[in-house]
Amino acid sequence: MLGVGFDPVTREEALRVVVGLAEGGGVHQVVTAGAELVMMAGRDPALSASLARATLVLPDGAGVVWASRRLHPPGLPARVPGVELAAQLLQLAENHRWPVFLLGARPWVLDTLVTRLRKTQPGLTIAGARHGYFDSDQERAMARRIARQRPRLLLVALGQPRQERFIAAYQDHWKDLVAVGVGGSFDVLAGVVPRAPVWMRRQGLEWLYRLLREPKRWRRQLALPAFTLAVLRQYLADRQR
């Protein structure tokens, strides 16, 4: 999709793939990408290269699914929202007894999430948790801390593209884990930020709900019309060829 490759899997298939990766060993990066990240990758060759090396790239956004069906019919089967993927991975981690490391979000949000998980998923092993307020000089130390805790599942909620860059940069520090970038999922899982109503999700309008709740996001949302125009240009170019 405009230079970013996606895996054509449903959420259920993606979960089965992650189980296989976690049980099979090695270090794997899972990316949940929407239109905004695709546009970032188009401007940043290093980010684009890191996405190309990821084990699994999933469509977290109605725009990406729409574009796939225009450019590459029949297209991607469905969205794989990062927040839903994160919630189900935590459940899988509890079922399979995978130690989990939670990285990201504001300090009080992370504390709220850890407290909630200990109540709702008492069988979940939280190997470590650290908020996302650290600078680039501390990244290597953070990667080493994660390595010492030996998690099998690492959920990184540092926002895009920081979380993708962090995972790609420090994979060689870790052993036998699946690292997943989950954006703002910790806020939702902690109960701090509500998700859009179901009808808006079904209509692909979750982006609008977030914009209405957080008007300051408008600059970031400019990526959506830019993405749409880029897709239409590509579609017309393909038709002409």
Buried (B, 14 or more C-beta within 10 A) or exposed (E): BBEBEBBBBBBEBBBEBBBEBBEEEEBBBBBBBBBBBBBBBBEBEEBBEBBEEBBBBBBBBBBBBBBBEEBEEEBBBBBBBBBBBBBBBBBBBBEEEBBBBBBBBBEEBBBBBBEEBEEEBEEBBBBBBBBBEEEEEEBEEBBEBBBEBBBBBBBBBBBBBBBBBBBBBBBEBBEBBBBBBBBBBBBBBBEBBEBBEEEBBEEBBBBBBBBEEEEEEEEBBEBBEBBBEBBEEBEEEEEEE
